[in-house]
């Protein structure tokens, strides 16, 4: 079983293609300013040559040329530490693009990975429906929640495909997030159902305080819960606040602090002059 799982993982993730990155040597080891300038020019030439493969990405080139210009200005002013830091930043930009390009096959395989999750969800649904009890009840999950599972998984799949396209286009695709891409459809299904359960429990309201009779808002909610972790975390935070009373306590604390900061106005040292006294005083003058 473990061997089969490893084979499936290797097929989905694959191996990254050969990627030769640009290395920036430290300028501290060089004593003469002429040698440092030669080293900087050499690295800039290498970065420019390697970046020719990404000439179609205008945003990438704008960033790279701006960094190279900063390096040239710093080196002309003999600010070698600043030049070293900016040159390293430029090399990171180019190396990230090189690494992202080498993972092209991985991105294609990850784009088809959600199909496996949908097949597994279909099998899970059929299994749960087959475990129907004699009294008509179901074990673990009733059929009414399966649409929310499907919509949550669809939301997770949507953000996966969007991330693959966006980071592939921006040349910022990182191999470290492969596990996230693989598990996001499953997490989306779980988040979608949990978000609906939270609403049904009364911790989060939709359409004001009206009773939800139309399932469409819940379907939309399950999709959003599967699509956005930020939204799901906000929902969970609201539930925790409602259970523990954190929001009320926080409001009370802020109110007390505000009252303590308010300084009462000092009483007047002389009673105010009445309109009659003010009028006679004016006439006397």
C-alpha positions as CSV (number, residue, x, y, z in Angstrom):
1,X,0.0,0.0,0.0
2,X,2.8,2.4,0.9
3,X,4.6,1.6,-2.3
4,X,1.5,2.3,-4.4
5,X,0.9,5.6,-2.6
6,X,4.5,6.6,-3.2
7,X,4.1,5.8,-6.9
8,X,0.9,7.9,-7.1
9,X,2.7,10.8,-5.3
10,X,5.7,10.6,-7.6
11,X,3.4,10.6,-10.6
12,X,1.5,13.7,-9.4
13,X,4.5,15.7,-8.2
14,X,7.2,14.3,-10.5
15,X,10.8,15.4,-10.5
16,X,11.8,18.9,-11.2
17,X,13.7,19.4,-14.4
18,X,17.3,20.4,-14.4
19,X,17.7,23.9,-13.2
20,X,21.0,25.7,-13.1
21,X,20.8,28.7,-10.8
22,X,22.8,31.9,-10.8
23,X,25.3,32.1,-7.9
24,X,26.4,35.3,-6.5
25,X,29.8,35.3,-4.8
26,X,30.6,37.5,-1.9
27,X,32.4,40.8,-2.6
28,X,33.9,40.8,0.9
29,X,36.6,38.3,-0.2
30,X,37.8,40.8,-2.9
31,X,40.2,43.5,-1.8
32,X,40.4,45.8,-4.8
33,X,37.5,47.9,-5.9
34,X,38.3,47.0,-9.5
35,X,37.9,43.3,-8.8
36,X,34.6,44.0,-7.0
37,X,33.3,46.0,-10.0
38,X,34.4,43.2,-12.4
39,X,32.6,40.6,-10.3
40,X,29.4,42.7,-10.2
41,X,29.5,43.2,-14.0
42,X,30.0,39.5,-14.5
43,X,27.0,38.6,-12.4
44,X,24.8,41.3,-14.1
45,X,25.8,39.9,-17.5
46,X,24.9,36.4,-16.3
47,X,21.5,37.5,-14.9
48,X,20.7,39.3,-18.1
49,X,21.6,36.3,-20.2
50,X,19.5,33.9,-18.1
51,X,16.6,36.3,-18.0
52,X,16.3,36.3,-21.7
53,X,14.1,33.2,-21.5
54,X,11.5,35.2,-19.7
55,X,11.5,38.2,-22.0
56,X,7.7,37.9,-22.5
57,X,7.0,38.8,-18.9
58,X,7.1,42.6,-18.8
59,X,6.6,42.8,-15.0
60,X,9.5,40.5,-14.4
61,X,11.8,42.6,-16.6
62,X,10.7,45.9,-15.0
63,X,11.7,44.5,-11.5
64,X,15.0,43.1,-12.8
65,X,16.1,46.2,-14.6
66,X,15.2,48.3,-11.6
67,X,17.3,46.1,-9.3
68,X,20.3,46.1,-11.8
69,X,20.1,49.9,-12.0
70,X,20.3,50.1,-8.2
71,X,23.3,47.8,-8.2
72,X,25.1,50.0,-10.8
73,X,24.4,53.2,-8.8
74,X,25.6,51.6,-5.5
75,X,28.8,50.2,-7.1
76,X,29.6,53.6,-8.7
77,X,29.4,55.2,-5.3
78,X,31.6,52.4,-3.8
79,X,28.7,51.2,-1.5
80,X,29.7,47.6,-1.9
81,X,27.4,46.2,0.9
82,X,24.3,47.8,-0.7
83,X,25.4,46.6,-4.1
84,X,25.9,43.0,-2.8
85,X,22.4,43.0,-1.2
86,X,20.6,44.3,-4.3
87,X,22.6,41.9,-6.5
88,X,21.5,39.0,-4.3
89,X,17.9,40.2,-4.5
90,X,18.1,40.3,-8.3
91,X,19.6,36.8,-8.4
92,X,16.7,35.5,-6.2
93,X,14.2,37.0,-8.7
94,X,15.9,35.3,-11.6
95,X,16.5,32.0,-9.8
96,X,12.8,31.9,-8.7
97,X,11.8,32.3,-12.3
98,X,14.2,29.5,-13.4
99,X,12.9,27.2,-10.7
100,X,9.3,27.9,-11.6
101,X,9.9,27.2,-15.2
102,X,11.6,23.9,-14.4
103,X,8.3,22.8,-12.6
104,X,6.2,23.0,-15.7
105,X,5.3,19.3,-15.7
106,X,4.6,19.4,-12.0
107,X,2.0,22.1,-12.5
108,X,0.3,20.1,-15.2
109,X,0.1,17.0,-13.0
110,X,-1.2,19.1,-10.1
111,X,-3.9,20.5,-12.2
112,X,-5.3,17.0,-12.8
113,X,-4.8,15.9,-9.2
114,X,-8.3,17.1,-8.1
115,X,-9.9,14.6,-10.4
116,X,-8.7,11.9,-8.0
117,X,-10.3,13.6,-5.0
118,X,-13.7,13.9,-6.9
119,X,-13.5,10.2,-7.6
120,X,-12.8,9.4,-4.0
121,X,-15.6,11.7,-2.9
122,X,-18.0,9.9,-5.2
123,X,-16.9,6.6,-3.8
124,X,-17.3,7.9,-0.2
125,X,-20.8,9.1,-1.1
126,X,-21.9,5.8,-2.5
127,X,-20.4,4.0,0.6
128,X,-22.4,6.2,3.0
129,X,-25.6,5.8,1.0
130,X,-25.1,2.0,1.1
131,X,-24.9,2.1,4.9
132,X,-28.5,3.1,5.4
133,X,-30.0,1.7,8.5
134,X,-33.3,-0.2,8.7
135,X,-35.1,2.8,10.2
136,X,-34.1,5.0,7.3
137,X,-31.3,6.9,9.0
138,X,-27.7,7.1,7.8
139,X,-24.4,6.6,9.5
140,X,-21.9,9.4,9.9
141,X,-23.5,11.7,7.3
142,X,-26.9,12.2,5.8
143,X,-27.4,12.8,2.0
144,X,-28.3,16.5,2.5
145,X,-24.7,17.4,3.3
146,X,-23.1,15.8,0.2
147,X,-23.9,18.9,-2.0
148,X,-21.9,21.0,0.5
149,X,-19.0,18.5,0.3
150,X,-19.1,18.8,-3.5
151,X,-19.3,22.6,-3.5
152,X,-16.5,22.9,-0.9
153,X,-14.2,20.6,-2.9
154,X,-15.1,22.6,-6.1
155,X,-14.1,25.8,-4.3
156,X,-10.8,24.2,-3.2
157,X,-10.2,23.0,-6.8
158,X,-10.9,26.4,-8.1
159,X,-8.3,28.1,-5.9
160,X,-5.8,25.4,-6.8
161,X,-6.2,25.9,-10.6
162,X,-6.2,29.7,-10.1
163,X,-2.9,29.4,-8.1
164,X,-1.3,27.2,-10.7
165,X,-2.1,29.6,-13.5
166,X,-1.2,32.8,-11.6
167,X,2.1,31.6,-10.1
168,X,3.0,29.9,-13.3
169,X,2.4,33.1,-15.3
170,X,4.2,35.2,-12.6
171,X,7.0,32.7,-12.5
172,X,6.8,32.4,-8.8
173,X,5.6,28.8,-8.5
174,X,7.3,27.2,-5.4
175,X,7.8,23.5,-5.0
176,X,7.3,24.0,-1.2
177,X,3.6,24.4,-1.8
178,X,3.0,21.2,-3.6
179,X,1.5,19.5,-0.6
180,X,-1.0,22.4,-0.3
181,X,-2.0,22.0,-4.0
182,X,-2.5,18.3,-3.4
183,X,-4.6,18.5,-0.3
184,X,-6.5,21.7,-0.9
185,X,-9.5,20.0,-2.6
186,X,-9.9,17.7,0.4
187,X,-9.5,20.6,2.8
188,X,-12.0,22.6,0.8
189,X,-14.7,19.9,1.1
190,X,-14.2,19.7,4.9
191,X,-14.2,23.5,5.3
192,X,-17.4,23.8,3.1
193,X,-19.3,21.4,5.3
194,X,-18.0,22.9,8.6
195,X,-19.0,26.4,7.4
196,X,-22.6,25.2,6.7
197,X,-22.8,23.4,10.1
198,X,-21.7,26.7,11.8
199,X,-24.5,28.6,10.1
200,X,-27.1,25.9,10.9
201,X,-26.0,26.0,14.5
202,X,-26.7,29.7,14.7
203,X,-23.2,31.1,15.2
204,X,-23.2,32.8,11.8
205,X,-26.2,34.4,10.1
206,X,-27.0,34.9,6.4
207,X,-29.6,37.3,5.0
208,X,-29.9,39.1,8.3
209,X,-31.8,37.1,11.0
210,X,-34.2,35.4,8.5
211,X,-34.6,31.7,8.5
212,X,-32.8,30.1,5.6
213,X,-35.2,28.1,3.5
214,X,-33.5,28.3,0.2
215,X,-30.3,26.1,0.1
216,X,-28.6,28.3,-2.5
217,X,-27.0,30.6,0.1
218,X,-25.6,27.6,2.0
219,X,-24.2,26.2,-1.3
220,X,-22.5,29.5,-2.0
221,X,-21.2,29.6,1.6
222,X,-19.7,26.1,1.2
223,X,-18.0,27.1,-2.0
224,X,-16.5,30.2,-0.4
225,X,-15.4,28.2,2.6
226,X,-13.6,25.7,0.4
227,X,-12.1,28.5,-1.8
228,X,-10.8,30.9,0.9
229,X,-9.0,29.8,4.1
230,X,-9.1,33.4,5.3
231,X,-12.9,33.4,5.2
232,X,-13.1,30.1,7.0
233,X,-10.7,31.2,9.7
234,X,-12.8,34.3,10.2
235,X,-15.9,32.1,10.6
236,X,-14.1,29.9,13.2
237,X,-12.9,32.9,15.0
238,X,-16.4,34.2,15.2
239,X,-17.6,30.9,16.6
240,X,-14.8,30.9,19.3
241,X,-15.7,34.5,20.2
242,X,-19.4,33.6,20.5
243,X,-18.7,30.6,22.7
244,X,-16.1,32.2,25.0
245,X,-17.5,35.7,25.0
246,X,-14.3,37.3,23.8
247,X,-16.0,40.0,21.7
248,X,-18.1,41.2,24.7
249,X,-15.1,41.2,27.0
250,X,-13.1,43.1,24.5
251,X,-15.7,45.7,24.0
252,X,-16.1,46.1,27.8
253,X,-12.3,46.5,28.2
254,X,-12.2,49.2,25.5
255,X,-15.1,51.0,27.1
256,X,-13.4,51.0,30.5
257,X,-10.1,52.2,29.1
258,X,-11.9,55.0,27.2
259,X,-13.7,56.1,30.3
260,X,-10.5,56.2,32.3
261,X,-8.8,58.3,29.7
262,X,-11.6,60.9,29.7
263,X,-10.7,63.8,32.1
264,X,-13.7,65.5,33.6
265,X,-13.8,69.3,32.9
266,X,-12.6,71.5,35.8
267,X,-15.4,73.5,37.6
268,X,-15.5,77.2,36.8
269,X,-13.8,79.5,39.4
270,X,-16.4,82.2,38.9
271,X,-20.1,81.9,38.3
272,X,-21.2,82.9,34.8
273,X,-22.4,86.4,34.3
274,X,-26.1,86.7,33.6
275,X,-27.4,88.4,30.6
276,X,-28.9,91.2,32.7
277,X,-25.6,91.9,34.5
278,X,-23.8,91.8,31.2
279,X,-26.2,94.4,29.7
280,X,-25.9,96.8,32.6
281,X,-22.2,96.6,32.6
282,X,-22.1,97.5,29.0
283,X,-24.4,100.5,29.5
284,X,-22.3,101.7,32.4
285,X,-19.3,101.8,30.1
